[in-house]
Amino acid sequence: MNDRYDAGDASYGDGPYELVGYDEYGRPVYRQAHVQQTPQAAYDPYAQQQGGYGHDPYAGGHTGRQPPVSSYGSAPQAPAYDPYGNQVPYDPYGTGAHGAAPHDPYGQAASSGQQPRVAEQTAYIPQQTGPQQADPQQTGPARDAHAPRTSGRLADQGAGEQDYGTEQFAFVEEPDGDSEDVIDWLKFTENRTERREEARRRARSRIVALLVVLALVVVGGVGYLWYAGKLPGLSSSGGKSGTTTPVAAQKRDVIVVHLHNTGKGGTSTALLVDNTTTRQGTTVLLPNALALTGDDGSTTTLAKSVDGDGSSGTRDQIDTVLGTDIQGTWRLDTPYLQNLVDLVGGIEVDTDTDVPDPGTKKKGAAPLVHKGAAQTLSGKMAIAYATYRATGESETPQLRRFGQVMQQVLRKMPSEASSATTTVQTLAQILDPSLTDKDLGAFLAKLAELAKSGDYKTALLPVGGDGTVSAKTGDSVVKDILGGTAKSPDAGSAVRVSVQNATGVKDDAAKARVALLNGGFTFLEGGTAAGTQATSKVVYSGASHRADASEVAKTLGLPAGSVAKGSVTSGADVSIVLGTDYKPAS
């Protein structure tokens, strides 16, 4: 390692040296300080030898120890000493002032031929070997004709250029910073290109994944619409699957619900219908005035049947009148309905009236239920609204409120059979033997799914003032919702005869009733016609009831020509229209 010298203290041999800089490896470079005692002649490094004057390596007044050779050039040499002082003053810029000849770097004298070669002063670096002595037989460029002219960094930047042999230099390989910059730029460009390609690959992957998801959604949606029968072009005009199936061939599950008001008394009845063919759920409200036929053939009402005959007897009578096939009976007392509403978390109902609190007798008290849309009802409020009947109000509005509560309860019921069964079991209710808790839970779960999807409605069975089903308006419920045809009576049962009075005499229908009951037929009230009719008609629907129709005509004293095949009233085997030709027995 080179020792670093201070510029002011560096000295060696013949005189002081000064620091002129550092090389590329951080090593100091020195040169001999100029002493302006005697002027120096202009230096011509390429001067040609004339008249036998050649380069004398021993010329000059330099004596003493030879300094070491620097790796950057030859050792410094003192200028030639002129003891007579006939030296031209030093002209560093070669201008020719003070009588000195101008400096010619190629050794051509300005006026007097070639100038003698003067030993140059080179930078001296301590602890380095001095310059090797040149061969006196070779001077100038002829010394090494094939040696390359190397541009090294000399210590003395002010000295002129001189040819040196390759053995006199320690060549320094200068690092090329531009090549490193190019490499860095290529790496940057490559990395940037790779990042762009990776971004493109990720974008393509996302697009492919999105397309796959969209395809699955489309396929799933089309499959659902196809399964639900809502796919355009494949579904029927009614928008429900199974509507092309004949009404009588559609499969239905039906149970009857009796709501018993344990506080004020009275009952409300509804049929819960699940049409599995069309996937349509319906609550059919049955008025208490609905006329039913007892076991003895006598006529009774739905309300009296529920209180007297019990669940099984009423179920059979409803089947007889409406031609239904009821699978079970669900007796629901008001405390259980209140608990059920609370279990499902309350319901929202569009109420049609204010309902006072039945437990408050104070006048002017705030109503328990307010009239309005989407009113949230608790169990207590739901019971008050479902059983409320204003003074002088008919049964129909109260029955519709009961239907609203039942439909909203079904919407809040779980759609899973196991969860719905758990809800039913939580009520701790004693059910009718015809309906177990598991059967009821599974049935309610199916209706809940239909109610949540919007495939549920509530319908009121229209009945006349005498409790009979209207022939004009009853078919929209009995035929379309409940099956459209009356259930055929069992063998040995009485033939059901519907009688409509068109004689203009009110008592004629009552007299016909007595005659039919005495003849062993079941009488069904058909109401009173809007006008009179001259001839009576006895109509049967099927060939199996043709003989029954002829027997009915004989019992009432009507001619055999009045019997014909046609459409009969719902729930009846034979329909009769009494005309003015009917003459009741006295």
QUICORKA-V544041 format. One record per residue. N is the residue number from 1. RES is the residue in one letter. PHI is phi in radians with two decimals (* if undefined). Layout:
# QUICORKA-V544041
n;res;phi
N;RES;PHI
N;RES;PHI
This chain:
# QUICORKA-V544041
n;res;phi
1;M;*
2;N;-1.32
3;D;-1.48
4;R;-1.53
5;Y;-1.94
6;D;-1.41
7;A;-1.11
8;G;-1.41
9;D;-1.82
10;A;-1.27
11;S;-2.68
12;Y;-2.86
13;G;1.23
14;D;-1.57
15;G;-3.11
16;P;-1.25
17;Y;-2.19
18;E;-2.15
19;L;-1.41
20;V;-1.92
21;G;2.66
22;Y;-2.27
23;D;-1.44
24;E;-1.18
25;Y;-1.80
26;G;1.46
27;R;-1.55
28;P;-1.26
29;V;-2.11
30;Y;-2.03
31;R;-2.52
32;Q;-1.32
33;A;-1.19
34;H;-1.31
35;V;-1.95
36;Q;-1.52
37;Q;-1.51
38;T;-2.27
39;P;-1.20
40;Q;-1.93
41;A;-1.28
42;A;-1.06
43;Y;-1.72
44;D;-2.15
45;P;-1.21
46;Y;-1.96
47;A;-1.11
48;Q;-1.55
49;Q;-1.27
50;Q;-2.20
51;G;1.09
52;G;1.48
53;Y;-1.57
54;G;-1.99
55;H;-1.42
56;D;-1.89
57;P;-1.10
58;Y;-1.76
59;A;-1.24
60;G;1.66
61;G;-1.56
62;H;-1.33
63;T;-2.33
64;G;1.74
65;R;-1.24
66;Q;-1.38
67;P;-1.26
68;P;-1.18
69;V;-1.49
70;S;-1.50
71;S;-1.22
72;Y;-1.84
73;G;2.87
74;S;-1.35
75;A;-1.14
76;P;-1.18
77;Q;-2.19
78;A;-1.32
79;P;-1.17
80;A;-1.09
81;Y;-1.68
82;D;-1.94
83;P;-1.20
84;Y;-1.68
85;G;1.24
86;N;-1.55
87;Q;-2.09
88;V;-1.36
89;P;-1.00
90;Y;-1.24
91;D;-2.07
92;P;-1.16
93;Y;-1.81
94;G;1.15
95;T;-1.53
96;G;1.54
97;A;-1.22
98;H;1.09
99;G;1.47
100;A;-1.49
101;A;-1.25
102;P;-1.07
103;H;-1.28
104;D;-2.06
105;P;-1.13
106;Y;-1.73
107;G;1.40
108;Q;-1.63
109;A;-1.25
110;A;-1.22
111;S;-2.42
112;S;-2.09
113;G;1.44
114;Q;-1.42
115;Q;-1.66
116;P;-1.14
117;R;-1.38
118;V;-1.87
119;A;-1.11
120;E;-1.50
121;Q;-1.80
122;T;-2.04
123;A;-1.19
124;Y;-2.05
125;I;-2.01
126;P;-1.05
127;Q;1.02
128;Q;-2.24
129;T;-1.22
130;G;-1.32
131;P;-1.24
132;Q;-1.25
133;Q;-1.22
134;A;-1.31
135;D;-1.23
136;P;-1.17
137;Q;-1.44
138;Q;-2.19
139;T;-2.32
140;G;1.13
141;P;-1.20
142;A;-1.28
143;R;-1.09
144;D;-2.52
145;A;-1.18
146;H;-1.69
147;A;-1.28
148;P;-1.26
149;R;-1.47
150;T;-1.66
151;S;-1.69
152;G;-1.68
153;R;-1.55
154;L;-1.52
155;A;-1.19
156;D;-1.64
157;Q;-1.24
158;G;-1.51
159;A;-1.30
160;G;-1.31
161;E;-1.33
162;Q;-2.57
163;D;-1.30
164;Y;-2.28
165;G;-1.40
166;T;-1.13
167;E;-1.27
168;Q;-1.59
169;F;-2.09
170;A;-1.82
171;F;-1.21
172;V;-1.90
173;E;-1.51
174;E;-1.40
175;P;-1.17
176;D;-1.65
177;G;-1.19
178;D;-1.12
179;S;-1.13
180;E;-1.14
181;D;-1.10
182;V;-1.12
183;I;-1.10
184;D;-1.07
185;W;-1.13
186;L;-1.12
187;K;-1.11
188;F;-1.06
189;T;-1.12
190;E;-1.13
191;N;-1.12
192;R;-1.12
193;T;-1.13
194;E;-1.11
195;R;-1.13
196;R;-1.12
197;E;-1.10
198;E;-1.13
199;A;-1.10
200;R;-1.13
201;R;-1.12
202;R;-1.13
203;A;-1.10
204;R;-1.10
205;S;-1.13
206;R;-1.14
207;I;-1.11
208;V;-1.10
209;A;-1.10
210;L;-1.13
211;L;-1.11
212;V;-1.13
213;V;-1.11
214;L;-1.09
215;A;-1.11
216;L;-1.13
217;V;-1.11
218;V;-1.13
219;V;-1.11
220;G;-1.12
221;G;-1.14
222;V;-1.14
223;G;-1.10
224;Y;-1.15
225;L;-1.09
226;W;-1.16
227;Y;-1.14
228;A;-1.43
229;G;1.32
230;K;-1.86
231;L;-1.31
232;P;-1.03
233;G;1.60
234;L;-1.91
235;S;-1.51
236;S;-1.38
237;S;-1.12
238;G;-1.36
239;G;1.38
240;K;-2.14
241;S;-1.23
242;G;1.57
243;T;-1.22
244;T;-1.36
245;T;-1.29
246;P;-0.95
247;V;-1.01
248;A;-1.19
249;A;-1.57
250;Q;-1.28
251;K;-1.64
252;R;-2.36
253;D;-1.95
254;V;-2.33
255;I;-2.28
256;V;-1.87
257;V;-2.02
258;H;-2.01
259;L;-1.61
260;H;-1.78
261;N;-1.48
262;T;-1.30
263;G;-1.52
264;K;-1.81
265;G;1.53
266;G;1.71
267;T;-2.36
268;S;-2.36
269;T;-2.16
270;A;-2.58
271;L;-1.83
272;L;-1.71
273;V;-2.02
274;D;-2.07
275;N;-1.47
276;T;-1.26
277;T;-1.35
278;T;-1.65
279;R;0.92
280;Q;-2.28
281;G;-1.85
282;T;-2.57
283;T;-1.84
284;V;-1.76
285;L;-1.51
286;L;-1.88
287;P;-1.15
288;N;-1.14
289;A;-1.44
290;L;-1.01
291;A;-1.42
292;L;-2.16
293;T;-1.83
294;G;-1.34
295;D;-1.15
296;D;-1.54
297;G;1.59
298;S;-1.38
299;T;-1.65
300;T;-2.44
301;T;-1.86
302;L;-1.11
303;A;-1.09
304;K;-1.19
305;S;-1.16
306;V;-1.14
307;D;-1.34
308;G;-1.74
309;D;-1.42
310;G;1.53
311;S;-1.21
312;S;-1.21
313;G;-1.15
314;T;-1.15
315;R;-1.07
316;D;-1.17
317;Q;-1.18
318;I;-1.15
319;D;-1.04
320;T;-1.18
321;V;-1.33
322;L;-1.72
323;G;1.22
324;T;-1.68
325;D;-2.27
326;I;-1.42
327;Q;-1.51
328;G;-2.95
329;T;-2.11
330;W;-2.07
331;R;-1.49
332;L;-2.18
333;D;-1.33
334;T;-1.02
335;P;-1.08
336;Y;-1.24
337;L;-1.14
338;Q;-1.09
339;N;-1.13
340;L;-1.13
341;V;-1.11
342;D;-1.18
343;L;-1.14
344;V;-1.51
345;G;1.54
346;G;1.47
347;I;-2.34
348;E;-2.05
349;V;-2.31
350;D;-1.45
351;T;-1.34
352;D;-1.84
353;T;-2.82
354;D;-1.40
355;V;-2.05
356;P;-1.25
357;D;-1.31
358;P;-1.13
359;G;-1.54
360;T;-2.03
361;K;-1.81
362;K;-1.26
363;K;-1.31
364;G;1.41
365;A;-1.23
366;A;-1.16
367;P;-1.16
368;L;-1.27
369;V;-2.12
370;H;-1.70
371;K;-1.31
372;G;2.77
373;A;-1.50
374;A;0.93
375;Q;-1.43
376;T;-1.43
377;L;-2.05
378;S;-1.45
379;G;-1.09
380;K;-1.13
381;M;-1.17
382;A;-1.13
383;I;-1.17
384;A;-1.08
385;Y;-1.28
386;A;-1.22
387;T;-1.86
388;Y;-1.31
389;R;-2.48
390;A;-1.19
391;T;-1.09
392;G;1.36
393;E;-1.53
394;S;-1.27
395;E;-1.29
396;T;-1.06
397;P;-1.05
398;Q;-1.13
399;L;-1.18
400;R;-1.18
401;R;-1.11
402;F;-1.06
403;G;-1.13
404;Q;-1.08
405;V;-1.11
406;M;-1.11
407;Q;-1.17
408;Q;-1.26
409;V;-1.13
410;L;-1.12
411;R;-1.13
412;K;-1.62
413;M;-1.27
414;P;-1.13
415;S;-1.53
416;E;-1.58
417;A;-1.08
418;S;-1.16
419;S;-1.19
420;A;-1.13
421;T;-1.12
422;T;-1.07
423;T;-1.11
424;V;-1.14
425;Q;-1.18
426;T;-1.14
427;L;-1.17
428;A;0.96
429;Q;-1.73
430;I;-1.50
431;L;-1.63
432;D;-1.15
433;P;-1.00
434;S;-1.30
435;L;-2.47
436;T;-1.47
437;D;-1.15
438;K;-1.20
439;D;-1.12
440;L;-1.13
441;G;-1.10
442;A;-1.12
443;F;-1.15
444;L;-1.16
445;A;-1.12
446;K;-1.11
447;L;-1.15
448;A;-1.11
449;E;-1.11
450;L;-1.18
451;A;-1.15
452;K;-1.17
453;S;-1.49
454;G;1.52
455;D;-1.68
456;Y;-2.53
457;K;-2.57
458;T;-2.17
459;A;-2.29
460;L;-1.83
461;L;-1.33
462;P;-1.36
463;V;-2.30
464;G;-1.42
465;G;-1.13
466;D;-1.55
467;G;1.58
468;T;-1.53
469;V;-1.39
470;S;-1.18
471;A;-1.20
472;K;-1.43
473;T;-1.73
474;G;-1.27
475;D;-1.16
476;S;-1.12
477;V;-1.78
478;V;-1.17
479;K;-1.37
480;D;-1.36
481;I;-1.69
482;L;-1.69
483;G;2.33
484;G;1.52
485;T;-2.33
486;A;-1.31
487;K;-1.24
488;S;-1.13
489;P;-1.20
490;D;-1.19
491;A;-1.05
492;G;1.58
493;S;-1.43
494;A;-1.32
495;V;-1.35
496;R;-1.58
497;V;-2.13
498;S;-1.72
499;V;-2.11
500;Q;-2.01
501;N;-1.60
502;A;-2.21
503;T;-1.49
504;G;1.58
505;V;-1.99
506;K;-1.17
507;D;-1.30
508;D;-1.09
509;A;-1.17
510;A;-1.16
511;K;-1.17
512;A;-1.16
513;R;-1.07
514;V;-1.08
515;A;-1.14
516;L;-1.22
517;L;-1.14
518;N;-1.20
519;G;-1.50
520;G;1.60
521;F;-1.73
522;T;-1.68
523;F;-1.61
524;L;-2.14
525;E;-1.25
526;G;-1.79
527;G;1.50
528;T;-2.02
529;A;-1.27
530;A;-1.21
531;G;-2.41
532;T;-1.54
533;Q;-2.38
534;A;-1.24
535;T;-2.00
536;S;-1.50
537;K;-2.31
538;V;-2.10
539;V;-2.07
540;Y;-2.19
541;S;-1.67
542;G;-2.29
543;A;-1.11
544;S;-1.21
545;H;-1.87
546;R;-1.17
547;A;-1.14
548;D;-1.13
549;A;-1.14
550;S;-1.14
551;E;-1.18
552;V;-1.11
553;A;-1.09
554;K;-1.13
555;T;-1.09
556;L;-1.60
557;G;1.32
558;L;-1.69
559;P;-1.19
560;A;-1.16
561;G;-1.21
562;S;-1.40
563;V;-1.52
564;A;-2.68
565;K;-1.53
566;G;-3.06
567;S;-1.58
568;V;-1.93
569;T;-1.22
570;S;-1.06
571;G;1.55
572;A;-1.97
573;D;-1.58
574;V;-2.38
575;S;-2.00
576;I;-2.20
577;V;-2.04
578;L;-1.42
579;G;-1.76
580;T;-1.21
581;D;-1.38
582;Y;-1.36
583;K;-2.09
584;P;-1.12
585;A;-1.24
586;S;-1.39
